[in-house]
């Protein structure tokens, strides 16, 4: 199966309290780790991870994520 993730730049440009960006590599890693799960679950893992990464930092940009999985 193939996994396609479409996202706005606010996702990978989310920053933590140290000013570090979440980054595209973090998204790719989460997709690799959760590839056996549903598209909804992969989406939730990514969104949960970016929220945990950012903690109390308010997003500077919108965050939109769509995950499509072909089974």
PQR file with spaces between the fields and no chain letter, atoms N, CA, C, O and H, PARSE charges and radii, in Angstrom:
ATOM       1  N    UNK     1       0.817   -1.192    0.000 -0.4000 1.5000
ATOM       2  CA   UNK     1       0.000    0.000    0.000 -0.0000 2.0000
ATOM       3  C    UNK     1       0.856    1.250    0.000  0.5500 1.7000
ATOM       4  O    UNK     1       2.009    1.247    0.432 -0.5500 1.4000
ATOM       5  N    UNK     2       0.271    2.290   -0.485 -0.4000 1.5000
ATOM       6  CA   UNK     2       0.927    3.597   -0.543 -0.0000 2.0000
ATOM       7  C    UNK     2       0.288    4.535    0.472  0.5500 1.7000
ATOM       8  O    UNK     2      -0.907    4.448    0.754 -0.5500 1.4000
ATOM       9  H    UNK     2      -0.665    2.293   -0.835  0.4000 1.0000
ATOM      10  N    UNK     3       1.096    5.421    1.007 -0.4000 1.5000
ATOM      11  CA   UNK     3       0.602    6.430    1.935 -0.0000 2.0000
ATOM      12  C    UNK     3       0.971    7.795    1.367  0.5500 1.7000
ATOM      13  O    UNK     3       2.127    8.061    1.038 -0.5500 1.4000
ATOM      14  H    UNK     3       2.066    5.492    0.778  0.4000 1.0000
ATOM      15  N    UNK     4      -0.040    8.651    1.260 -0.4000 1.5000
ATOM      16  CA   UNK     4       0.176   10.007    0.787 -0.0000 2.0000
ATOM      17  C    UNK     4      -0.227   10.945    1.917  0.5500 1.7000
ATOM      18  O    UNK     4      -1.327   10.840    2.461 -0.5500 1.4000
ATOM      19  H    UNK     4      -0.979    8.434    1.527  0.4000 1.0000
ATOM      20  N    UNK     5       0.659   11.849    2.262 -0.4000 1.5000
ATOM      21  CA   UNK     5       0.362   12.849    3.284 -0.0000 2.0000
ATOM      22  C    UNK     5       0.444   14.223    2.643  0.5500 1.7000
ATOM      23  O    UNK     5       1.465   14.593    2.063 -0.5500 1.4000
ATOM      24  H    UNK     5       1.552   11.935    1.821  0.4000 1.0000
ATOM      25  N    UNK     6      -0.642   14.972    2.753 -0.4000 1.5000
ATOM      26  CA   UNK     6      -0.702   16.335    2.237 -0.0000 2.0000
ATOM      27  C    UNK     6      -0.853   17.258    3.433  0.5500 1.7000
ATOM      28  O    UNK     6      -1.730   17.062    4.275 -0.5500 1.4000
ATOM      29  H    UNK     6      -1.472   14.671    3.223  0.4000 1.0000
ATOM      30  N    UNK     7      -0.004   18.256    3.501 -0.4000 1.5000
ATOM      31  CA   UNK     7      -0.031   19.132    4.676 -0.0000 2.0000
ATOM      32  C    UNK     7       0.351   20.553    4.301  0.5500 1.7000
ATOM      33  O    UNK     7       1.056   20.794    3.321 -0.5500 1.4000
ATOM      34  H    UNK     7       0.708   18.416    2.817  0.4000 1.0000
ATOM      35  N    UNK     8      -0.134   21.485    5.108 -0.4000 1.5000
ATOM      36  CA   UNK     8       0.298   22.867    4.953 -0.0000 2.0000
ATOM      37  C    UNK     8       1.634   23.037    5.677  0.5500 1.7000
ATOM      38  O    UNK     8       1.985   22.245    6.551 -0.5500 1.4000
ATOM      39  H    UNK     8      -0.707   21.290    5.904  0.4000 1.0000
ATOM      40  N    UNK     9       2.361   24.069    5.304 -0.4000 1.5000
ATOM      41  CA   UNK     9       3.693   24.276    5.877 -0.0000 2.0000
ATOM      42  C    UNK     9       3.671   24.541    7.380  0.5500 1.7000
ATOM      43  O    UNK     9       4.700   24.422    8.045 -0.5500 1.4000
ATOM      44  H    UNK     9       2.075   24.712    4.594  0.4000 1.0000
ATOM      45  N    UNK    10       2.516   24.897    7.913 -0.4000 1.5000
ATOM      46  CA   UNK    10       2.412   25.110    9.354 -0.0000 2.0000
ATOM      47  C    UNK    10       2.727   23.856   10.155  0.5500 1.7000
ATOM      48  O    UNK    10       3.115   23.943   11.320 -0.5500 1.4000
ATOM      49  H    UNK    10       1.680   24.994    7.373  0.4000 1.0000
ATOM      50  N    UNK    11       2.562   22.692    9.536 -0.4000 1.5000
ATOM      51  CA   UNK    11       2.846   21.435   10.238 -0.0000 2.0000
ATOM      52  C    UNK    11       4.345   21.272   10.485  0.5500 1.7000
ATOM      53  O    UNK    11       4.767   21.136   11.633 -0.5500 1.4000
ATOM      54  H    UNK    11       2.246   22.622    8.590  0.4000 1.0000
ATOM      55  N    UNK    12       5.137   21.284    9.446 -0.4000 1.5000
ATOM      56  CA   UNK    12       6.579   21.054    9.632 -0.0000 2.0000
ATOM      57  C    UNK    12       7.308   22.296   10.136  0.5500 1.7000
ATOM      58  O    UNK    12       8.438   22.199   10.614 -0.5500 1.4000
ATOM      59  H    UNK    12       4.794   21.394    8.513  0.4000 1.0000
ATOM      60  N    UNK    13       6.668   23.466   10.034 -0.4000 1.5000
ATOM      61  CA   UNK    13       7.279   24.681   10.562 -0.0000 2.0000
ATOM      62  C    UNK    13       6.858   24.987   12.002  0.5500 1.7000
ATOM      63  O    UNK    13       7.239   26.023   12.547 -0.5500 1.4000
ATOM      64  H    UNK    13       5.750   23.545    9.646  0.4000 1.0000
ATOM      65  N    UNK    14       6.081   24.103   12.619 -0.4000 1.5000
ATOM      66  CA   UNK    14       5.713   24.281   14.028 -0.0000 2.0000
ATOM      67  C    UNK    14       6.994   24.274   14.854  0.5500 1.7000
ATOM      68  O    UNK    14       7.886   23.458   14.622 -0.5500 1.4000
ATOM      69  H    UNK    14       5.772   23.261   12.177  0.4000 1.0000
ATOM      70  N    UNK    15       7.080   25.183   15.816 -0.4000 1.5000
ATOM      71  CA   UNK    15       8.301   25.308   16.614 -0.0000 2.0000
ATOM      72  C    UNK    15       8.031   24.991   18.082  0.5500 1.7000
ATOM      73  O    UNK    15       6.913   25.130   18.580 -0.5500 1.4000
ATOM      74  H    UNK    15       6.355   25.846   16.005  0.4000 1.0000
ATOM      75  N    UNK    16       9.092   24.562   18.752 -0.4000 1.5000
ATOM      76  CA   UNK    16       8.989   24.319   20.192 -0.0000 2.0000
ATOM      77  C    UNK    16       9.507   25.539   20.950  0.5500 1.7000
ATOM      78  O    UNK    16       9.838   26.555   20.338 -0.5500 1.4000
ATOM      79  H    UNK    16      10.000   24.449   18.348  0.4000 1.0000
ATOM      80  N    UNK    17       9.578   25.445   22.258 -0.4000 1.5000
ATOM      81  CA   UNK    17       9.992   26.592   23.076 -0.0000 2.0000
ATOM      82  C    UNK    17      11.448   26.997   22.829  0.5500 1.7000
ATOM      83  O    UNK    17      11.848   28.111   23.169 -0.5500 1.4000
ATOM      84  H    UNK    17       9.309   24.620   22.755  0.4000 1.0000
ATOM      85  N    UNK    18      12.244   26.090   22.235 -0.4000 1.5000
ATOM      86  CA   UNK    18      13.638   26.416   21.903 -0.0000 2.0000
ATOM      87  C    UNK    18      13.780   27.015   20.507  0.5500 1.7000
ATOM      88  O    UNK    18      14.884   27.367   20.091 -0.5500 1.4000
ATOM      89  H    UNK    18      11.919   25.186   21.959  0.4000 1.0000
ATOM      90  N    UNK    19      12.654   27.133   19.775 -0.4000 1.5000
ATOM      91  CA   UNK    19      12.692   27.682   18.431 -0.0000 2.0000
ATOM      92  C    UNK    19      13.017   26.668   17.359  0.5500 1.7000
ATOM      93  O    UNK    19      13.204   27.035   16.199 -0.5500 1.4000
ATOM      94  H    UNK    19      11.757   26.848   20.113  0.4000 1.0000
ATOM      95  N    UNK    20      13.090   25.386   17.728 -0.4000 1.5000
ATOM      96  CA   UNK    20      13.392   24.328   16.763 -0.0000 2.0000
ATOM      97  C    UNK    20      12.120   23.934   16.020  0.5500 1.7000
ATOM      98  O    UNK    20      11.054   23.807   16.623 -0.5500 1.4000
ATOM      99  H    UNK    20      12.938   25.088   18.670  0.4000 1.0000
ATOM     100  N    UNK    21      12.239   23.741   14.694 -0.4000 1.5000
ATOM     101  CA   UNK    21      11.091   23.338   13.881 -0.0000 2.0000
ATOM     102  C    UNK    21      10.840   21.838   13.980  0.5500 1.7000
ATOM     103  O    UNK    21      11.768   21.049   14.156 -0.5500 1.4000
ATOM     104  H    UNK    21      13.104   23.845   14.204  0.4000 1.0000
ATOM     105  N    UNK    22       9.569   21.458   13.864 -0.4000 1.5000
ATOM     106  CA   UNK    22       9.180   20.047   13.878 -0.0000 2.0000
ATOM     107  C    UNK    22       9.827   19.323   12.703  0.5500 1.7000
ATOM     108  O    UNK    22      10.413   18.257   12.894 -0.5500 1.4000
ATOM     109  H    UNK    22       8.814   22.099   13.721  0.4000 1.0000
ATOM     110  N    UNK    23       9.740   19.857   11.525 -0.4000 1.5000
ATOM     111  CA   UNK    23      10.455   19.367   10.354 -0.0000 2.0000
ATOM     112  C    UNK    23       9.779   18.230    9.605  0.5500 1.7000
ATOM     113  O    UNK    23       8.989   17.469   10.164 -0.5500 1.4000
ATOM     114  H    UNK    23       9.265   20.723   11.370  0.4000 1.0000
ATOM     115  N    UNK    24      10.110   18.139    8.334 -0.4000 1.5000
ATOM     116  CA   UNK    24       9.566   17.083    7.470 -0.0000 2.0000
ATOM     117  C    UNK    24      10.101   15.713    7.848  0.5500 1.7000
ATOM     118  O    UNK    24       9.398   14.713    7.700 -0.5500 1.4000
ATOM     119  H    UNK    24      10.751   18.757    7.880  0.4000 1.0000
ATOM     120  N    UNK    25      11.338   15.651    8.334 -0.4000 1.5000
ATOM     121  CA   UNK    25      11.901   14.358    8.720 -0.0000 2.0000
ATOM     122  C    UNK    25      11.102   13.717    9.856  0.5500 1.7000
ATOM     123  O    UNK    25      10.947   12.497    9.892 -0.5500 1.4000
ATOM     124  H    UNK    25      11.909   16.463    8.453  0.4000 1.0000
ATOM     125  N    UNK    26      10.603   14.520   10.765 -0.4000 1.5000
ATOM     126  CA   UNK    26       9.778   14.005   11.865 -0.0000 2.0000
ATOM     127  C    UNK    26       8.496   13.389   11.323  0.5500 1.7000
ATOM     128  O    UNK    26       8.056   12.339   11.792 -0.5500 1.4000
ATOM     129  H    UNK    26      10.729   15.512   10.735  0.4000 1.0000
ATOM     130  N    UNK    27       7.903   14.043   10.338 -0.4000 1.5000
ATOM     131  CA   UNK    27       6.678   13.523    9.722 -0.0000 2.0000
ATOM     132  C    UNK    27       6.964   12.202    9.022  0.5500 1.7000
ATOM     133  O    UNK    27       6.223   11.232    9.184 -0.5500 1.4000
ATOM     134  H    UNK    27       8.260   14.896    9.956  0.4000 1.0000
ATOM     135  N    UNK    28       8.028   12.167    8.254 -0.4000 1.5000
ATOM     136  CA   UNK    28       8.403   10.923    7.549 -0.0000 2.0000
ATOM     137  C    UNK    28       8.642    9.775    8.525  0.5500 1.7000
ATOM     138  O    UNK    28       8.223    8.645    8.275 -0.5500 1.4000
ATOM     139  H    UNK    28       8.630   12.954    8.123  0.4000 1.0000
ATOM     140  N    UNK    29       9.308   10.063    9.621 -0.4000 1.5000
ATOM     141  CA   UNK    29       9.604    9.034   10.617 -0.0000 2.0000
ATOM     142  C    UNK    29       8.318    8.477   11.235  0.5500 1.7000
ATOM     143  O    UNK    29       8.182    7.266   11.405 -0.5500 1.4000
ATOM     144  H    UNK    29       9.649   10.982    9.824  0.4000 1.0000
ATOM     145  N    UNK    30       7.391    9.352   11.564 -0.4000 1.5000
ATOM     146  CA   UNK    30       6.121    8.901   12.141 -0.0000 2.0000
ATOM     147  C    UNK    30       5.368    8.035   11.135  0.5500 1.7000
ATOM     148  O    UNK    30       4.794    7.012   11.508 -0.5500 1.4000
ATOM     149  H    UNK    30       7.502   10.336   11.425  0.4000 1.0000
ATOM     150  N    UNK    31       5.366    8.432    9.874 -0.4000 1.5000
ATOM     151  CA   UNK    31       4.690    7.627    8.842 -0.0000 2.0000
ATOM     152  C    UNK    31       5.329    6.259    8.744  0.5500 1.7000
ATOM     153  O    UNK    31       4.621    5.257    8.643 -0.5500 1.4000
ATOM     154  H    UNK    31       5.833    9.263    9.571  0.4000 1.0000
ATOM     155  N    UNK    32       6.650    6.192    8.771 -0.4000 1.5000
ATOM     156  CA   UNK    32       7.336    4.888    8.725 -0.0000 2.0000
ATOM     157  C    UNK    32       6.948    4.008    9.918  0.5500 1.7000
ATOM     158  O    UNK    32       6.705    2.810    9.771 -0.5500 1.4000
ATOM     159  H    UNK    32       7.225    7.006    8.854  0.4000 1.0000
ATOM     160  N    UNK    33       6.896    4.623   11.088 -0.4000 1.5000
ATOM     161  CA   UNK    33       6.609    3.875   12.317 -0.0000 2.0000
ATOM     162  C    UNK    33       5.153    3.414   12.406  0.5500 1.7000
ATOM     163  O    UNK    33       4.858    2.433   13.090 -0.5500 1.4000
ATOM     164  H    UNK    33       7.094    5.596   11.208  0.4000 1.0000
ATOM     165  N    UNK    34       4.251    4.103   11.729 -0.4000 1.5000
ATOM     166  CA   UNK    34       2.826    3.794   11.840 -0.0000 2.0000
ATOM     167  C    UNK    34       2.224    3.306   10.526  0.5500 1.7000
ATOM     168  O    UNK    34       1.001    3.258   10.393 -0.5500 1.4000
ATOM     169  H    UNK    34       4.491    4.900   11.174  0.4000 1.0000
ATOM     170  N    UNK    35       3.054    2.946    9.561 -0.4000 1.5000
ATOM     171  CA   UNK    35       2.588    2.579    8.219 -0.0000 2.0000
ATOM     172  C    UNK    35       1.591    1.421    8.211  0.5500 1.7000
ATOM     173  O    UNK    35       0.793    1.303    7.282 -0.5500 1.4000
ATOM     174  H    UNK    35       4.047    2.984    9.669  0.4000 1.0000
ATOM     175  N    UNK    36       1.628    0.583    9.215 -0.4000 1.5000
ATOM     176  CA   UNK    36       0.709   -0.562    9.265 -0.0000 2.0000
ATOM     177  C    UNK    36      -0.665   -0.191    9.826  0.5500 1.7000
ATOM     178  O    UNK    36      -1.560   -1.034    9.884 -0.5500 1.4000
ATOM     179  H    UNK    36       2.276    0.679    9.970  0.4000 1.0000
ATOM     180  N    UNK    37      -0.831    1.054   10.233 -0.4000 1.5000
ATOM     181  CA   UNK    37      -2.086    1.510   10.824 -0.0000 2.0000
ATOM     182  C    UNK    37      -2.953    2.214    9.778  0.5500 1.7000
ATOM     183  O    UNK    37      -2.515    2.435    8.649 -0.5500 1.4000
ATOM     184  H    UNK    37      -0.104    1.739   10.185  0.4000 1.0000
ATOM     185  N    UNK    38      -4.172    2.562   10.156 -0.4000 1.5000
ATOM     186  CA   UNK    38      -5.096    3.239    9.247 -0.0000 2.0000
ATOM     187  C    UNK    38      -4.633    4.676    8.981  0.5500 1.7000
ATOM     188  O    UNK    38      -3.827    5.229    9.728 -0.5500 1.4000
ATOM     189  H    UNK    38      -4.528    2.383   11.073  0.4000 1.0000
ATOM     190  N    UNK    39      -5.153    5.260    7.913 -0.4000 1.5000
ATOM     191  CA   UNK    39      -4.835    6.655    7.582 -0.0000 2.0000
ATOM     192  C    UNK    39      -5.246    7.575    8.725  0.5500 1.7000
ATOM     193  O    UNK    39      -4.524    8.513    9.063 -0.5500 1.4000
ATOM     194  H    UNK    39      -5.808    4.811    7.306  0.4000 1.0000
ATOM     195  N    UNK    40      -6.403    7.307    9.317 -0.4000 1.5000
ATOM     196  CA   UNK    40      -6.875    8.121   10.438 -0.0000 2.0000
ATOM     197  C    UNK    40      -5.915    8.052   11.624  0.5500 1.7000
ATOM     198  O    UNK    40      -5.635    9.062   12.269 -0.5500 1.4000
ATOM     199  H    UNK    40      -6.990    6.546    9.042  0.4000 1.0000
ATOM     200  N    UNK    41      -5.419    6.856   11.900 -0.4000 1.5000
ATOM     201  CA   UNK    41      -4.488    6.669   13.011 -0.0000 2.0000
ATOM     202  C    UNK    41      -3.150    7.364   12.736  0.5500 1.7000
ATOM     203  O    UNK    41      -2.578    7.983   13.632 -0.5500 1.4000
ATOM     204  H    UNK    41      -5.647    6.035   11.376  0.4000 1.0000
ATOM     205  N    UNK    42      -2.656    7.264   11.512 -0.4000 1.5000
ATOM     206  CA   UNK    42      -1.404    7.932   11.137 -0.0000 2.0000
ATOM     207  C    UNK    42      -1.563    9.438   11.308  0.5500 1.7000
ATOM     208  O    UNK    42      -0.691   10.102   11.867 -0.5500 1.4000
ATOM     209  H    UNK    42      -3.120    6.761   10.783  0.4000 1.0000
ATOM     210  N    UNK    43      -2.683    9.972   10.823 -0.4000 1.5000
ATOM     211  CA   UNK    43      -2.971   11.387   10.961 -0.0000 2.0000
ATOM     212  C    UNK    43      -2.964   11.788   12.431  0.5500 1.7000
ATOM     213  O    UNK    43      -2.360   12.797   12.796 -0.5500 1.4000
ATOM     214  H    UNK    43      -3.391    9.432   10.369  0.4000 1.0000
ATOM     215  N    UNK    44      -3.623   11.015   13.268 -0.4000 1.5000
ATOM     216  CA   UNK    44      -3.712   11.335   14.689 -0.0000 2.0000
ATOM     217  C    UNK    44      -2.337   11.300   15.363  0.5500 1.7000
ATOM     218  O    UNK    44      -2.033   12.149   16.201 -0.5500 1.4000
ATOM     219  H    UNK    44      -4.114   10.196   12.972  0.4000 1.0000
ATOM     220  N    UNK    45      -1.504   10.313   14.994 -0.4000 1.5000
ATOM     221  CA   UNK    45      -0.149   10.225   15.549 -0.0000 2.0000
ATOM     222  C    UNK    45       0.674   11.461   15.190  0.5500 1.7000
ATOM     223  O    UNK    45       1.392   12.004   16.030 -0.5500 1.4000
ATOM     224  H    UNK    45      -1.751    9.623   14.313  0.4000 1.0000
ATOM     225  N    UNK    46       0.565   11.897   13.944 -0.4000 1.5000
ATOM     226  CA   UNK    46       1.324   13.077   13.523 -0.0000 2.0000
ATOM     227  C    UNK    46       0.837   14.311   14.277  0.5500 1.7000
ATOM     228  O    UNK    46       1.644   15.080   14.800 -0.5500 1.4000
ATOM     229  H    UNK    46      -0.018   11.456   13.262  0.4000 1.0000
ATOM     230  N    UNK    47      -0.477   14.502   14.333 -0.4000 1.5000
ATOM     231  CA   UNK    47      -1.029   15.681   15.012 -0.0000 2.0000
ATOM     232  C    UNK    47      -0.700   15.665   16.507  0.5500 1.7000
ATOM     233  O    UNK    47      -0.357   16.701   17.076 -0.5500 1.4000
ATOM     234  H    UNK    47      -1.132   13.877   13.908  0.4000 1.0000
ATOM     235  N    UNK    48      -0.802   14.496   17.143 -0.4000 1.5000
ATOM     236  CA   UNK    48      -0.448   14.385   18.564 -0.0000 2.0000
ATOM     237  C    UNK    48       1.025   14.712   18.784  0.5500 1.7000
ATOM     238  O    UNK    48       1.383   15.380   19.754 -0.5500 1.4000
ATOM     239  H    UNK    48      -1.080   13.654   16.681  0.4000 1.0000
ATOM     240  N    UNK    49       1.875   14.237   17.876 -0.4000 1.5000
ATOM     241  CA   UNK    49       3.316   14.473   18.004 -0.0000 2.0000
ATOM     242  C    UNK    49       3.670   15.943   17.859  0.5500 1.7000
ATOM     243  O    UNK    49       4.504   16.459   18.604 -0.5500 1.4000
ATOM     244  H    UNK    49       1.584   13.695   17.087  0.4000 1.0000
ATOM     245  N    UNK    50       3.038   16.626   16.901 -0.4000 1.5000
ATOM     246  CA   UNK    50       3.343   18.055   16.723 -0.0000 2.0000
ATOM     247  C    UNK    50       2.816   18.860   17.907  0.5500 1.7000
ATOM     248  O    UNK    50       3.445   19.836   18.316 -0.5500 1.4000
ATOM     249  H    UNK    50       2.361   16.208   16.296  0.4000 1.0000
ATOM     250  N    UNK    51       1.677   18.467   18.460 -0.4000 1.5000
ATOM     251  CA   UNK    51       1.163   19.158   19.651 -0.0000 2.0000
ATOM     252  C    UNK    51       2.090   18.961   20.837  0.5500 1.7000
ATOM     253  O    UNK    51       2.371   19.903   21.577 -0.5500 1.4000
ATOM     254  H    UNK    51       1.166   17.674   18.127  0.4000 1.0000
ATOM     255  N    UNK    52       2.565   17.733   21.016 -0.4000 1.5000
ATOM     256  CA   UNK    52       3.484   17.445   22.118 -0.0000 2.0000
ATOM     257  C    UNK    52       4.801   18.196   21.909  0.5500 1.7000
ATOM     258  O    UNK    52       5.367   18.727   22.865 -0.5500 1.4000
ATOM     259  H    UNK    52       2.337   16.968   20.415  0.4000 1.0000
ATOM     260  N    UNK    53       5.288   18.244   20.678 -0.4000 1.5000
ATOM     261  CA   UNK    53       6.524   18.935   20.349 -0.0000 2.0000
ATOM     262  C    UNK    53       6.416   20.429   20.657  0.5500 1.7000
ATOM     263  O    UNK    53       7.317   21.018   21.254 -0.5500 1.4000
ATOM     264  H    UNK    53       4.828   17.812   19.902  0.4000 1.0000
ATOM     265  N    UNK    54       5.303   21.029   20.242 -0.4000 1.5000
ATOM     266  CA   UNK    54       5.110   22.465   20.421 -0.0000 2.0000
ATOM     267  C    UNK    54       4.767   22.835   21.852  0.5500 1.7000
ATOM     268  O    UNK    54       5.015   23.962   22.281 -0.5500 1.4000
ATOM     269  H    UNK    54       4.571   20.551   19.757  0.4000 1.0000
ATOM     270  N    UNK    55       4.205   21.904   22.587 -0.4000 1.5000
ATOM     271  CA   UNK    55       3.756   22.107   23.965 -0.0000 2.0000
ATOM     272  C    UNK    55       2.891   23.343   24.077  0.5500 1.7000
ATOM     273  O    UNK    55       1.809   23.380   23.491 -0.5500 1.4000
ATOM     274  H    UNK    55       4.003   20.989   22.239  0.4000 1.0000
ATOM     275  N    UNK    56       3.316   24.336   24.791 -0.4000 1.5000
ATOM     276  CA   UNK    56       2.474   25.508   25.023 -0.0000 2.0000
ATOM     277  C    UNK    56       2.666   26.593   23.972  0.5500 1.7000
ATOM     278  O    UNK    56       1.996   27.624   24.027 -0.5500 1.4000
ATOM     279  H    UNK    56       4.195   24.306   25.267  0.4000 1.0000
ATOM     280  N    UNK    57       3.555   26.383   23.029 -0.4000 1.5000
ATOM     281  CA   UNK    57       3.803   27.374   21.980 -0.0000 2.0000
ATOM     282  C    UNK    57       2.596   27.447   21.046  0.5500 1.7000
ATOM     283  O    UNK    57       2.177   26.432   20.489 -0.5500 1.4000
ATOM     284  H    UNK    57       4.099   25.545   22.985  0.4000 1.0000
ATOM     285  N    UNK    58       2.041   28.639   20.877 -0.4000 1.5000
ATOM     286  CA   UNK    58       0.889   28.839   19.996 -0.0000 2.0000
ATOM     287  C    UNK    58       1.363   28.771   18.543  0.5500 1.7000
ATOM     288  O    UNK    58       2.348   29.416   18.184 -0.5500 1.4000
ATOM     289  H    UNK    58       2.381   29.464   21.330  0.4000 1.0000
ATOM     290  N    UNK    59       0.660   27.984   17.696 -0.4000 1.5000
ATOM     291  CA   UNK    59       1.063   27.889   16.286 -0.0000 2.0000
ATOM     292  C    UNK    59       1.060   29.260   15.610  0.5500 1.7000
ATOM     293  O    UNK    59       0.143   30.056   15.813 -0.5500 1.4000
ATOM     294  H    UNK    59      -0.140   27.460   17.988  0.4000 1.0000
ATOM     295  N    UNK    60       2.082   29.527   14.814 -0.4000 1.5000
ATOM     296  CA   UNK    60       2.176   30.795   14.090 -0.0000 2.0000
ATOM     297  C    UNK    60       1.457   30.713   12.745  0.5500 1.7000
ATOM     298  O    UNK    60       1.227   31.736   12.100 -0.5500 1.4000
ATOM     299  H    UNK    60       2.827   28.880   14.649  0.4000 1.0000
ATOM     300  N    UNK    61       1.107   29.515   12.326 -0.4000 1.5000
ATOM     301  CA   UNK    61       0.482   29.298   11.023 -0.0000 2.0000
ATOM     302  C    UNK    61      -0.571   28.210   11.181  0.5500 1.7000
ATOM     303  O    UNK    61      -0.572   27.460   12.157 -0.5500 1.4000
ATOM     304  H    UNK    61       1.295   28.684   12.850  0.4000 1.0000
ATOM     305  N    UNK    62      -1.471   28.141   10.194 -0.4000 1.5000
ATOM     306  CA   UNK    62      -2.473   27.078   10.253 -0.0000 2.0000
ATOM     307  C    UNK    62      -1.813   25.719   10.026  0.5500 1.7000
ATOM     308  O    UNK    62      -0.762   25.627    9.393 -0.5500 1.4000
ATOM     309  H    UNK    62      -1.470   28.750    9.401  0.4000 1.0000
ATOM     310  N    UNK    63      -2.434   24.681   10.546 -0.4000 1.5000
ATOM     311  CA   UNK    63      -1.939   23.320   10.358 -0.0000 2.0000
ATOM     312  C    UNK    63      -3.069   22.483    9.802  0.5500 1.7000
ATOM     313  O    UNK    63      -4.100   22.296   10.449 -0.5500 1.4000
ATOM     314  H    UNK    63      -3.288   24.757   11.060  0.4000 1.0000
ATOM     315  N    UNK    64      -2.867   21.982    8.593 -0.4000 1.5000
ATOM     316  CA   UNK    64      -3.831   21.115    7.936 -0.0000 2.0000
ATOM     317  C    UNK    64      -3.093   19.866    7.485  0.5500 1.7000
ATOM     318  O    UNK    64      -2.002   19.954    6.921 -0.5500 1.4000
ATOM     319  H    UNK    64      -2.030   22.134    8.067  0.4000 1.0000
ATOM     320  N    UNK    65      -3.686   18.702    7.731 -0.4000 1.5000
ATOM     321  CA   UNK    65      -3.063   17.437    7.353 -0.0000 2.0000
ATOM     322  C    UNK    65      -4.126   16.489    6.837  0.5500 1.7000
ATOM     323  O    UNK    65      -5.165   16.295    7.468 -0.5500 1.4000
ATOM     324  H    UNK    65      -4.573   18.631    8.188  0.4000 1.0000
ATOM     325  N    UNK    66      -3.851   15.895    5.674 -0.4000 1.5000
ATOM     326  CA   UNK    66      -4.701   14.850    5.105 -0.0000 2.0000
ATOM     327  C    UNK    66      -3.795   13.657    4.830  0.5500 1.7000
ATOM     328  O    UNK    66      -2.759   13.793    4.179 -0.5500 1.4000
ATOM     329  H    UNK    66      -3.007   16.053    5.162  0.4000 1.0000
ATOM     330  N    UNK    67      -4.190   12.485    5.330 -0.4000 1.5000
ATOM     331  CA   UNK    67      -3.428   11.258    5.075 -0.0000 2.0000
ATOM     332  C    UNK    67      -4.327   10.314    4.277  0.5500 1.7000
ATOM     333  O    UNK    67      -5.464   10.040    4.661 -0.5500 1.4000
ATOM     334  H    UNK    67      -5.031   12.375    5.860  0.4000 1.0000
ATOM     335  N    UNK    68      -3.794    9.829    3.170 -0.4000 1.5000
ATOM     336  CA   UNK    68      -4.501    8.892    2.305 -0.0000 2.0000
ATOM     337  C    UNK    68      -3.680    7.614    2.263  0.5500 1.7000
ATOM     338  O    UNK    68      -2.465    7.646    2.071 -0.5500 1.4000
ATOM     339  H    UNK    68      -2.870   10.052    2.859  0.4000 1.0000
ATOM     340  N    UNK    69      -4.362    6.486    2.447 -0.4000 1.5000
ATOM     341  CA   UNK    69      -3.660    5.197    2.422 -0.0000 2.0000
ATOM     342  C    UNK    69      -4.370    4.261    1.468  0.5500 1.7000
ATOM     343  O    UNK    69      -5.573    4.026    1.577 -0.5500 1.4000
ATOM     344  H    UNK    69      -5.350    6.460    2.604  0.4000 1.0000
ATOM     345  N    UNK    70      -3.612    3.740    0.546 -0.4000 1.5000
ATOM     346  CA   UNK    70      -4.141    2.755   -0.396 -0.0000 2.0000
ATOM     347  C    UNK    70      -3.799    1.376    0.152  0.5500 1.7000
ATOM     348  O    UNK    70      -2.638    1.069    0.420 -0.5500 1.4000
ATOM     349  H    UNK    70      -2.635    3.932    0.458  0.4000 1.0000
ATOM     350  N    UNK    71      -4.812    0.565    0.311 -0.4000 1.5000
ATOM     351  CA   UNK    71      -4.586   -0.784    0.854 -0.0000 2.0000
ATOM     352  C    UNK    71      -4.809   -1.843   -0.172  0.5500 1.7000
ATOM     353  O    UNK    71      -4.661   -3.029    0.123 -0.5500 1.4000
ATOM     354  H    UNK    71      -5.756    0.814    0.093  0.4000 1.0000
